[in-house]
Amino acid sequence: MIPKILYLRNFASKVNGASYNLQEVGLGKALVRKGYDCDIVYYNDRKETHLEQVYRHAGCTLRIIWLHGFKFLSNSIYRDVLKDSFLAAYDLVITTEYNQIMTYLLSRKCPEKLALYHGPYRDNTHALIRKLYDVMLLPKVTKSLRRTYVKSDLAKRYLENKGFDNVITIGVGLDRSNVERGFNSDDNSGAREENREVANELRRIGDRPVLLYVGVLEERRNIRFMLSTFKRVLQKHPGCLLLMVGNGRKIDTDRYWAYAQQLGLTDRIIHFPRVEQRHLWQIYGAADVMLFPTQYDIFGMVLLESMLFHVPIISSVNGGSVTLIEDGVSGVMLRSFSEEEWAGRIGTLLEDAELRQSLAEKAFLTIERMSWDRIADEIVSQQRIKPMSSNHARQSTQESGAAT
């Protein structure tokens, strides 16, 4: 019998795999390659349950269960998951974020097979509710968990300060199949699948230097700071362009575009509200430097994507940068939000092609170290469950991705 793993994303929002590299799917695929069946539970705002098979390898299967949950603040409470008959089918249950109600409820229902995979490293919202959770429920959670894994050393220190013991930093991987799908595997020409609209817009660039931002347009991502910094960069590099990929709430984006106009930047910005993963090679291929000035980010998959596509990074201190970047070796990590400092470091990179290449090459080596397969090995090596023996594997269906 193939051992089964359940992986819950407890956050009460729908996800979109076409425009975002889903961490759960990346880890799920790696677990399947290790000889486990894996089910991922994602929040569904509709009443019905939808089952989707997304990956097969050597007789093992990855499925997504789109499950309706009761929504409380940012929490999803999946009543179906809490049924004994549902949990009995799994040998290991991975829950996400220590302060999600499902983490507490699962620690009561199946502590013997529960592991936590946690990302946040700061108390951000709902301070009173979090304080009540920490006082009333957290002690029971910490005593019940079999294993606690985190995405960054910042998250490790955060949980240790909450009273967790034996916290293991395993990081985050990158599912390269999505972003590399642009390559045409049906022939040997090396051709890539191109988005014509993106290609036509990028032709405006010519040979001008390009700064890149990929992500949500919101306050914590420091968009106004980035625009002000870009204005300073233009003083020494007047031909530079800012390429932005992402969207946000209209009330926010209207404010950012008004600020850009006020600074006289409108004709210096190329903006795409959304680009699918399979077309990201066009975006990164046009960039000279990646900017990630976020005030807070659990990890930041765009950092891994930039490293994969050999785009050097200038980042603030956040969960992803402290885990991935060796400052001055595989990227630049700045601890302040000084426009002058950021503009100066950006200018240095724009003026030094050899330095950009050196940073990008060192960063690319990080991709192998941060693979989902390594992270899956780390998780299953700590568990009592054993993968399906290759001697008993059913004939592989060649890693297909057909939905059911």
C-alpha positions in Angstrom: 0.0 0.0 0.0 1.3 3.5 -0.9 1.6 5.7 2.2 -0.5 8.9 1.9 0.4 12.5 2.9 -2.2 15.3 3.4 -1.0 18.9 3.0 -3.3 21.7 4.0 -3.1 25.3 3.0 -5.1 26.9 5.8 -5.3 30.4 4.5 -8.8 31.3 3.4 -8.2 32.5 -0.1 -8.3 30.9 -3.6 -5.0 30.3 -5.4 -4.1 30.6 -9.1 -1.4 28.2 -10.3 -1.2 29.8 -13.8 0.2 33.1 -12.5 1.8 32.0 -9.3 4.3 29.2 -8.5 2.4 27.3 -5.8 4.6 26.1 -3.1 2.2 23.3 -2.1 2.2 21.8 -5.6 6.0 22.0 -5.8 6.5 20.1 -2.5 3.6 17.7 -3.4 5.3 16.7 -6.6 8.5 16.1 -4.8 6.8 13.9 -2.3 5.2 11.9 -5.1 8.6 11.4 -6.7 9.8 10.0 -3.3 7.1 7.3 -3.4 4.1 8.8 -1.6 0.6 9.7 -2.6 -0.1 13.3 -1.7 -3.4 15.3 -1.4 -3.3 19.1 -1.1 -6.3 20.9 0.4 -7.0 24.3 -1.1 -9.8 26.7 0.0 -12.8 26.8 -2.3 -15.3 29.6 -1.9 -18.0 27.4 -3.5 -20.0 24.8 -1.6 -19.1 21.8 -3.7 -15.8 19.8 -3.4 -13.7 19.5 -6.6 -11.0 16.8 -7.0 -8.2 17.4 -9.4 -5.4 15.1 -10.3 -2.3 17.1 -11.3 0.7 14.8 -11.3 1.6 11.1 -11.5 5.0 9.4 -11.1 5.8 5.7 -10.9 2.4 4.8 -9.6 2.0 7.6 -7.1 -0.4 10.5 -7.4 -0.7 14.2 -6.5 -4.3 15.5 -6.2 -5.7 18.8 -5.2 -8.9 18.8 -3.1 -10.7 22.1 -3.6 -12.7 22.1 -0.4 -15.2 24.6 0.9 -14.2 25.9 4.3 -15.7 28.1 7.0 -13.9 31.4 6.8 -12.9 33.2 10.0 -10.7 36.2 9.3 -7.8 34.7 7.3 -8.5 31.2 8.7 -10.1 28.3 6.8 -11.8 25.7 8.9 -12.3 22.5 6.9 -15.0 20.5 8.8 -14.7 17.6 6.4 -11.0 17.2 7.1 -11.7 17.0 10.8 -13.7 13.8 10.4 -12.1 10.7 11.7 -12.9 8.8 8.5 -11.1 11.5 6.5 -7.9 11.7 8.6 -7.7 7.9 8.9 -6.7 7.6 5.2 -3.4 9.5 5.8 -0.1 8.6 7.4 1.2 12.1 7.7 -0.6 15.4 7.9 1.2 18.7 7.2 -0.5 21.8 8.5 0.5 25.4 7.7 1.1 28.3 10.1 1.1 27.8 13.9 -1.7 30.3 14.6 -4.3 28.9 12.1 -7.3 27.4 13.8 -6.9 24.2 11.8 -3.5 23.7 13.2 -4.9 23.7 16.7 -7.8 21.5 15.8 -5.6 19.0 14.1 -3.3 18.9 17.1 -6.3 17.7 19.0 -7.5 15.2 16.4 -4.3 13.6 15.1 -1.2 14.7 17.1 0.6 11.4 16.4 0.9 12.2 12.6 0.9 16.0 12.5 3.8 18.2 11.3 3.8 22.0 11.0 5.3 23.9 8.0 5.4 27.6 9.0 6.4 30.8 7.2 5.5 34.1 9.0 8.2 35.7 11.2 6.3 38.6 12.6 3.0 39.4 14.4 1.2 41.4 11.7 -2.6 41.5 12.1 -5.4 40.7 14.5 -3.1 41.3 17.5 -5.8 40.7 20.2 -6.9 37.4 18.6 -3.3 36.2 18.2 -2.6 37.1 21.8 -5.6 35.0 23.0 -4.5 32.2 20.7 -1.0 32.2 22.1 -2.2 32.2 25.7 -5.1 29.7 25.5 -4.2 27.3 22.6 -0.6 27.6 21.7 0.7 25.5 24.7 -1.4 22.6 23.6 -0.1 22.9 20.0 3.6 22.9 21.0 3.1 19.8 23.1 1.3 17.9 20.3 3.3 18.5 17.1 5.6 15.7 15.9 7.8 18.0 13.9 8.0 21.8 13.2 9.6 23.0 9.9 10.0 26.6 8.9 10.8 28.5 5.7 13.5 30.9 7.0 15.7 31.4 10.0 13.6 34.5 10.8 10.6 32.2 11.2 12.7 29.8 13.3 13.6 32.6 15.8 10.0 33.8 15.7 8.6 30.3 16.7 11.3 29.7 19.3 10.4 32.9 21.0 6.8 31.6 21.0 7.9 28.5 22.9 8.5 26.0 20.1 11.4 23.5 20.4 13.3 21.5 17.8 12.4 23.9 14.9 14.1 23.0 11.6 14.7 25.4 8.8 14.1 23.8 5.5 13.4 26.8 3.3 11.3 26.8 0.1 11.9 25.3 -3.3 11.0 26.2 -6.8 8.8 24.1 -9.1 10.8 24.7 -12.3 8.3 22.8 -14.5 5.9 25.8 -14.5 8.4 28.5 -15.4 10.3 26.3 -17.8 7.2 25.2 -19.6 7.9 27.9 -22.2 10.4 25.6 -23.8 8.8 23.6 -26.5 9.4 20.0 -25.6 7.8 18.6 -28.8 10.8 19.4 -30.9 14.5 19.9 -30.6 14.6 23.5 -31.9 14.9 25.1 -28.5 12.0 27.3 -29.4 9.9 28.8 -26.6 6.2 29.5 -26.3 5.9 33.2 -26.6 3.2 35.6 -25.5 2.9 38.0 -28.4 1.3 40.8 -26.4 4.2 40.7 -23.9 6.8 40.4 -26.8 5.3 43.4 -28.6 5.4 45.6 -25.5 9.0 44.5 -24.6 10.2 45.6 -28.0 10.0 49.2 -26.7 13.0 48.5 -24.5 15.6 48.2 -27.3 19.0 48.3 -25.6 18.0 50.4 -22.6 18.8 49.0 -19.1 15.8 47.5 -17.3 14.9 47.3 -13.6 12.3 44.6 -12.8 9.7 44.2 -10.1 7.3 41.2 -9.9 4.7 41.0 -7.2 1.5 42.4 -5.7 1.1 46.2 -5.8 0.4 46.9 -2.2 1.8 48.9 0.7 3.9 46.3 2.4 5.8 45.8 -1.0 7.0 49.4 -0.7 5.9 50.5 -4.2 6.1 54.3 -3.6 9.6 53.8 -2.2 10.6 51.9 -5.3 9.2 54.6 -7.6 11.0 57.3 -5.7 14.2 55.3 -5.9 13.8 54.8 -9.6 13.4 58.6 -10.0 16.9 58.9 -8.4 18.4 56.2 -10.6 17.2 58.2 -13.7 19.5 61.1 -12.7 22.6 59.1 -13.6 20.9 56.6 -16.0 18.3 58.6 -17.9 17.6 55.7 -20.4 16.6 53.2 -17.7 13.1 51.6 -17.7 11.1 50.0 -14.9 9.3 46.8 -15.8 6.5 45.9 -13.4 4.5 42.7 -13.3 1.6 42.5 -10.9 -1.7 44.1 -9.7 -3.4 45.1 -6.6 -6.5 46.7 -5.2 -7.7 49.6 -7.4 -7.5 52.0 -4.5 -3.8 51.2 -4.2 -2.9 51.0 -7.8 -4.6 54.3 -8.6 -2.5 55.9 -5.9 0.7 54.4 -7.2 0.1 55.5 -10.8 -0.8 59.0 -9.6 2.5 59.1 -7.7 4.4 57.8 -10.8 2.8 60.6 -12.9 3.6 63.2 -10.2 7.3 62.0 -10.5 7.2 62.1 -14.2 7.8 58.4 -14.6 4.7 57.3 -16.6 6.6 56.9 -19.9 9.4 55.1 -18.1 7.3 52.3 -16.8 6.2 49.1 -18.6 3.4 47.4 -16.7 1.7 44.0 -17.1 -1.0 43.3 -14.5 -0.5 39.6 -15.0 1.8 37.2 -16.8 1.4 33.4 -16.7 4.3 31.3 -15.3 5.0 29.8 -18.7 5.7 33.2 -20.2 7.9 34.6 -17.4 11.0 33.8 -19.3 10.2 36.8 -21.5 9.9 39.1 -18.5 13.1 38.0 -16.8 15.0 37.8 -20.1 14.4 41.5 -20.5 15.7 42.6 -17.1 19.1 43.7 -15.9 18.4 43.9 -12.2 15.6 42.6 -10.0 14.2 44.9 -7.2 12.6 43.4 -4.1 12.2 46.3 -1.6 9.4 44.7 0.4 8.9 45.7 4.0 7.8 42.1 4.9 7.6 38.9 2.9 7.5 35.3 4.2 9.7 34.1 1.4 9.2 35.6 -2.0 9.1 33.1 -4.8 10.2 35.8 -7.3 13.7 35.6 -5.7 14.0 32.0 -6.7 12.6 32.8 -10.2 15.2 35.6 -10.6 18.0 33.3 -9.6 16.8 30.7 -12.1 16.8 33.2 -14.9 20.1 34.7 -14.0 18.8 38.1 -13.0 20.9 39.7 -10.1 18.8 40.8 -7.1 18.7 43.8 -4.8 16.5 43.0 -1.9 15.5 44.2 1.5 15.8 42.0 4.6 13.0 39.4 4.5 12.4 35.7 4.9 13.6 34.8 1.5 16.6 37.1 1.2 18.2 36.0 4.5 17.8 32.4 3.4 18.9 32.7 -0.2 21.3 35.7 -0.6 24.8 36.0 0.6 25.2 39.7 0.4 27.7 40.8 -2.2 28.2 37.2 -3.4 24.8 35.9 -4.7 22.9 39.2 -4.6 22.6 42.5 -2.7 20.7 42.7 0.6 20.1 46.1 2.0 19.0 46.7 5.6 17.8 50.2 5.2 15.2 51.9 3.1 17.4 54.8 2.1 16.6 56.0 -1.5 20.1 57.2 -1.8 21.6 53.8 -0.8 19.3 51.8 -3.0 19.8 54.1 -6.0 23.6 53.9 -5.5 23.7 50.1 -5.4 21.4 49.9 -8.4 23.6 52.3 -10.3 26.7 50.2 -9.4 25.1 47.1 -10.9 23.9 48.8 -14.0 27.4 50.1 -14.7 29.2 46.8 -14.1 28.2 43.9 -16.4 30.8 41.6 -14.9 29.5 42.1 -11.4 25.9 41.4 -12.6 27.1 38.2 -14.2 29.0 37.1 -11.1 26.1 37.7 -8.8 23.7 35.9 -11.2 26.0 32.9 -11.6 26.4 32.4 -7.8 22.7 32.9 -7.3 21.9 30.2 -9.9 23.8 27.6 -7.8 21.3 28.3 -5.0 18.5 26.9 -7.1 19.9 23.4 -6.8 20.4 23.7 -3.0 16.8 24.9 -2.6 15.1 22.2 -4.6 11.8 20.7 -3.5 13.3 17.2 -3.7 15.8 18.1 -1.0 13.1 19.6 1.2 10.9 16.5 0.7 13.8 14.3 1.7 14.3 16.4 4.8 10.6 16.0 5.8 10.2 12.3 5.2 13.5 11.4 6.8 12.1 12.7 10.1 8.9 10.6 9.8 8.1 7.0 10.6 6.4 6.3 7.3 8.3 4.6 4.5 7.7 5.3 0.8 6.4 2.8 -1.6 9.1 0.3 -2.6 10.2 0.7 -6.2 9.8 -3.1 -6.5 6.1 -2.7 -6.0 5.6 0.5 -8.1 2.9 0.4 -10.7 3.9 1.3 -14.2 4.6 5.0 -14.4 2.3 7.2 -16.5 5.2 9.5 -17.3 4.5 12.4 -14.9 1.3 13.5 -16.6 -0.7 16.5 -15.5 -4.1 15.6 -16.7 -7.0 16.9 -14.6 -9.9 14.7 -13.6 
